[in-house]
Each structure stands twice: as C-alpha cells, then as structure tokens.
Amino acid sequence: MMWYRDTPFVLGGAPQAHLKVQGLSAGYGAFLVLRDLSLEVRPGLTVVLGPNGAGKTTLLKALNGLIRRQGVVTLDGEDLPEKTDRIVKAGVALVPEGRQLFPQMTVLENLELGGWLVPKAERARRLEQAFAGFPKLRDRAQQLAGTMSGGEQQMVAVARAMMSAPRLLMLDEPSLGLAPRMVDELLGMARRIADAGTTVLMVEQNVKKALAVADRGYVLERGTLVASGPARLLARSSVVREAYLGADSAATPSTANTAVRRPAVA
C-alpha cells in the first residue's frame, strides 16, 4: 500500500533554511549530554546517526526549545529563538520520536492542530495540500489516530508537521519500530520533502538506509561528533562500516576515509 504520490510536497516555506550550530551544550539538569557540538544543516537532507544514548534526540529537543541549550544556533544567519512557539513561527517543525499524536482525536483533527496558528482559510488550503501529498489520509480523515498502525501514525505526524509550512523539518527516529517496507516509504518521503524545498534534519538508527537517502551525515557517540561528511562517502567509510554496518575490520580501508572528517563539521 503506497501512502504517497510522486508529486512534490508544497507545504514548506521559502527560501530553504540553513541552520548553523556552534558550541552547543545541552542536557537534563546538571547532566550534560551534548558538549561543545558544532554542525551545519544545509538545504537538502542531513542525517545524524549514532547508537542509543549518543545524544541524537537531545540535539533535536535543544533545537526545538524543549530543553535549555548553551551555544550559538542560527537560522539563515539570525539567532534561533529559545522558546518553542517562536521556533515554530521561525519556520522549524519537529516530528518527535513516538509520533505523539492525540489518539482520541481523528486524523483530520490532528492535522488541523498542525496549522492552528494560521487563519482558517489558509489552514483549509494547507489541509487540502496535505491530503494531496498523503491521499490515503483523506480516506482516513475521520478515523481515530490511535486506531492506526505505527506506520500510518507516522504519516499523520509528518503531515501534521508540514501543516505549519516549515522551512526546516526535524524528524526524530521516523523508522523506529516499523516494518522494512514502511521504513523505505518513510525515508523516501523524507527525501522528496527535501527535494521539494524543505530542509530536513533527520535523526535515525537505520544507518544504511538513512545514508542512502541523505546528502550529508554526522555520527554522534556519547554527545560528541566522531565523523561527518557527504552521505555517500560516510556509507563507504570504514569508520562507519565497522561501527554500524558490520563490516570486517580487517578489510582494506576505503579510500572514502580521506573525505570523511573525524571529528569535524561537514
């Protein structure tokens, strides 16, 4: 069952967003998970990889104003606000891990909440665009979100985020717990959103498939960058292959290592 059309997503804002993070530290209370982290999210699709506990979700929470952060974060050269509502108004939307839909509300009601801050007529226009991008959601508009499968709920969560017409869309573990076929559909959808003009920052544990659709990648371990570079070169790097793809450490090192920085900013 296909949940998308091969047509562009048109809900993103313009121009494409460029996020720059310098010296970011963030955590929970006195415990810092991220220390002095620097990276860039350029137009296209950037993926952040790493094992559980590496700080990937903490990074997205800090960028979305859900936890306090230290350091400099700019969006198109302007300081990114620290409060979540102002971050959304600046053009940044987050699809959190676990989707966090309202299960006792319908698909339609969940989508409408994504565009709640815009005038009613504009919200209706964006809703129609969301249904055009996700045609199956139109058929399920009156279904309770909590009765849908995990993959279906993830589609609703992404469509809801796109209702805010973001210039930067952040996805936290979109493939978590999904069947392989649905993982392929969701990651392909993220690629098409990026191609249509919305900058995408995606946190993902499915290393091989994420690098296949991304433009650039960063690898986090224990809150620190250990590798970065173009996605196609990261996928060939022994640094990534040995740690995450099960490559034989005795194999001849890939020449791609010379183009993968460890650590660095891509």
C-alpha positions as CSV (number, residue, x, y, z in Angstrom):
1,M,0.0,0.0,0.0
2,M,1.5,3.3,-1.1
3,W,1.0,6.3,1.2
4,Y,2.3,9.0,-1.1
5,R,2.3,10.2,-4.7
6,D,5.3,11.0,-6.8
7,T,4.4,14.7,-6.7
8,P,6.3,17.4,-4.7
9,F,5.3,18.4,-1.2
10,V,4.3,22.1,-1.4
11,L,3.7,23.0,2.3
12,G,7.2,24.0,3.1
13,G,8.2,27.7,3.3
14,A,10.8,29.5,1.2
15,P,13.6,30.0,1.0
16,Q,15.4,26.8,2.0
17,A,16.6,27.0,5.6
18,H,20.3,26.9,6.6
19,L,20.8,26.0,10.3
20,K,24.2,26.5,11.9
21,V,25.1,25.2,15.4
22,Q,28.3,26.3,17.2
23,G,29.5,25.1,20.6
24,L,26.1,23.6,21.6
25,S,25.8,22.1,25.0
26,A,22.6,20.7,26.4
27,G,21.3,18.1,28.8
28,Y,19.0,17.5,31.7
29,G,19.5,19.4,34.9
30,A,23.2,19.3,35.8
31,F,23.9,16.4,33.5
32,L,25.2,17.5,30.0
33,V,24.6,15.1,27.2
34,L,26.0,17.3,24.4
35,R,29.2,19.3,24.9
36,D,30.5,21.9,22.5
37,L,28.8,20.4,19.5
38,S,29.1,22.2,16.1
39,L,27.4,21.2,12.9
40,E,25.5,22.6,9.9
41,V,22.2,21.7,8.4
42,R,22.2,22.9,4.8
43,P,19.4,22.8,2.2
44,G,18.7,19.1,1.4
45,L,18.6,16.2,3.8
46,T,21.1,15.9,6.7
47,V,21.1,12.8,8.9
48,V,22.5,12.4,12.4
49,L,23.5,8.8,13.2
50,G,24.6,7.1,16.4
51,P,23.8,4.4,19.0
52,N,21.2,4.7,21.7
53,G,22.4,7.3,24.3
54,A,24.6,9.2,21.8
55,G,22.6,12.4,22.2
56,K,20.6,12.4,19.0
57,T,17.2,13.1,20.5
58,T,18.7,15.6,23.0
59,L,20.0,17.5,20.0
60,L,16.6,17.9,18.4
61,K,15.0,18.8,21.8
62,A,17.6,21.5,22.3
63,L,17.0,22.9,18.8
64,N,13.2,22.8,19.3
65,G,13.4,24.6,22.7
66,L,12.2,21.6,24.7
67,I,15.3,21.7,26.9
68,R,17.7,24.6,27.7
69,R,20.8,25.0,25.5
70,Q,24.0,26.8,25.5
71,G,26.0,27.9,22.5
72,V,25.1,29.7,19.2
73,V,22.3,28.5,17.0
74,T,21.4,30.5,13.9
75,L,18.8,30.0,11.2
76,D,19.7,31.8,8.0
77,G,22.2,34.0,10.0
78,E,19.6,35.0,12.6
79,D,19.7,33.7,16.2
80,L,17.2,30.8,16.6
81,P,14.6,31.7,19.3
82,E,14.8,29.7,22.6
83,K,11.0,29.2,23.1
84,T,9.2,26.5,21.1
85,D,6.3,28.7,19.9
86,R,8.7,31.2,18.5
87,I,10.8,28.5,16.9
88,V,7.8,27.2,15.1
89,K,6.9,30.7,13.9
90,A,10.5,31.0,12.6
91,G,9.8,28.0,10.4
92,V,11.0,25.0,12.3
93,A,8.9,21.9,12.9
94,L,9.7,18.7,14.8
95,V,8.2,15.2,14.4
96,P,9.1,13.7,17.8
97,E,10.1,10.1,18.5
98,G,7.0,8.1,19.1
99,R,4.9,10.5,17.0
100,Q,2.9,11.9,20.0
101,L,-0.4,12.2,18.2
102,F,-3.7,12.7,20.0
103,P,-5.0,9.1,19.9
104,Q,-8.6,10.0,20.8
105,M,-8.8,12.7,18.0
106,T,-9.4,12.0,14.4
107,V,-6.8,12.2,11.6
108,L,-8.4,15.4,10.5
109,E,-8.3,17.0,13.9
110,N,-4.7,16.1,14.4
111,L,-3.8,17.7,11.1
112,E,-5.8,20.8,11.9
113,L,-3.8,21.3,15.1
114,G,-0.7,21.5,13.0
115,G,-2.0,24.6,11.3
116,W,-3.9,26.0,14.2
117,L,-2.0,29.3,14.3
118,V,-2.8,30.3,10.7
119,P,-6.2,31.8,9.5
120,K,-9.0,29.4,8.9
121,A,-8.9,29.8,5.1
122,E,-5.1,29.2,5.0
123,R,-5.5,26.2,7.3
124,A,-8.1,24.7,4.9
125,R,-5.7,25.3,1.9
126,R,-2.8,23.5,3.7
127,L,-5.1,20.7,4.7
128,E,-6.0,20.1,1.1
129,Q,-2.3,20.1,0.2
130,A,-1.7,17.6,3.0
131,F,-4.4,15.3,1.6
132,A,-2.9,15.7,-1.9
133,G,0.5,14.6,-0.6
134,F,-0.9,11.8,1.5
135,P,-4.0,10.6,-0.4
136,K,-4.8,7.8,2.0
137,L,-5.2,10.2,4.8
138,R,-8.2,11.7,3.1
139,D,-9.9,8.3,3.2
140,R,-8.9,8.0,6.9
141,A,-9.8,11.6,7.9
142,Q,-12.5,10.6,10.4
143,Q,-10.6,7.6,11.8
144,L,-9.2,8.0,15.3
145,A,-5.4,8.3,15.2
146,G,-5.0,5.8,18.0
147,T,-6.5,3.0,15.9
148,M,-4.0,3.3,13.1
149,S,-0.8,1.2,12.6
150,G,2.5,2.6,13.6
151,G,3.4,3.5,10.0
152,E,0.1,5.2,9.4
153,Q,0.5,7.2,12.5
154,Q,4.0,8.3,11.4
155,M,2.5,9.6,8.2
156,V,-0.1,11.6,10.1
157,A,2.7,13.0,12.3
158,V,4.7,14.1,9.3
159,A,1.7,15.6,7.6
160,R,0.7,17.4,10.8
161,A,4.2,19.0,11.0
162,M,4.0,20.0,7.4
163,M,0.8,21.9,8.1
164,S,2.9,24.6,9.8
165,A,4.7,25.1,6.4
166,P,8.2,24.7,7.9
167,R,11.4,25.6,6.2
168,L,13.2,23.2,8.4
169,L,11.6,19.8,9.2
170,M,13.2,17.7,12.0
171,L,12.5,14.0,12.2
172,D,13.3,12.0,15.3
173,E,13.7,8.3,14.6
174,P,10.9,8.1,11.9
175,S,11.6,4.4,11.2
176,L,11.5,3.3,14.8
177,G,9.5,0.1,15.2
178,L,8.2,0.0,11.7
179,A,8.2,-2.8,9.1
180,P,11.0,-2.7,6.5
181,R,8.6,-1.8,3.7
182,M,7.2,1.1,5.6
183,V,10.7,2.3,6.6
184,D,11.5,2.5,2.9
185,E,8.4,4.6,2.2
186,L,9.0,7.0,5.1
187,L,12.7,7.6,4.2
188,G,11.7,8.1,0.6
189,M,9.1,10.6,1.7
190,A,11.8,12.5,3.7
191,R,13.9,12.6,0.5
192,R,11.0,14.0,-1.5
193,I,10.2,16.7,1.1
194,A,13.9,17.8,0.9
195,D,13.8,17.8,-2.9
196,A,10.7,19.9,-2.9
197,G,12.5,22.7,-0.9
198,T,12.1,22.0,2.8
199,T,15.4,21.5,4.6
200,V,15.3,18.2,6.5
201,L,17.3,17.2,9.6
202,M,16.7,13.6,10.5
203,V,17.9,11.5,13.4
204,E,18.0,7.8,12.6
205,Q,19.4,4.5,13.7
206,N,18.9,2.7,10.4
207,V,22.3,3.7,9.2
208,K,22.4,2.1,5.8
209,K,19.0,3.2,4.6
210,A,19.4,6.7,6.1
211,L,22.7,7.3,4.3
212,A,21.1,6.1,1.1
213,V,18.6,9.0,1.0
214,A,20.7,11.7,2.8
215,D,23.0,14.4,1.3
216,R,25.2,14.8,4.4
217,G,25.7,13.0,7.7
218,Y,27.1,13.3,11.2
219,V,27.9,10.5,13.6
220,L,27.5,11.0,17.3
221,E,28.9,9.0,20.1
222,R,28.4,10.0,23.8
223,G,27.4,13.5,22.8
224,T,30.5,14.1,20.6
225,L,30.9,14.1,16.8
226,V,33.2,11.3,15.7
227,A,32.7,11.5,11.9
228,S,31.0,13.7,9.3
229,G,30.9,14.2,5.6
230,P,28.9,13.6,2.4
231,A,26.5,10.7,3.0
232,R,27.8,8.6,0.1
233,L,31.3,8.7,1.5
234,L,30.2,8.1,5.1
235,A,28.5,4.9,3.8
236,R,31.8,3.7,2.3
237,S,34.0,4.8,5.3
238,S,35.5,2.1,7.4
239,V,34.7,4.3,10.4
240,V,31.0,3.9,9.9
241,R,31.1,0.4,8.3
242,E,32.9,-1.2,11.1
243,A,30.9,0.5,13.9
244,Y,27.4,0.4,12.4
245,L,27.2,-1.8,9.3
246,G,29.0,-4.9,10.5
247,A,32.0,-4.5,8.1
248,D,35.1,-6.7,8.6
249,S,37.6,-4.5,10.5
250,A,40.4,-6.5,8.7
251,A,39.2,-5.4,5.3
252,T,41.2,-2.9,3.3
253,P,40.2,0.6,4.4
254,S,38.1,2.5,2.0
255,T,39.6,5.5,0.2
256,A,36.5,7.3,1.2
257,N,38.1,7.7,4.7
258,T,40.1,10.6,3.3
259,A,36.9,12.6,2.6
260,V,35.3,11.8,6.0
261,R,36.2,14.1,8.8
262,R,36.6,12.7,12.3
263,P,35.6,14.8,14.1
264,A,34.7,17.9,12.0
265,V,31.9,20.0,10.6
266,A,30.8,18.9,7.1
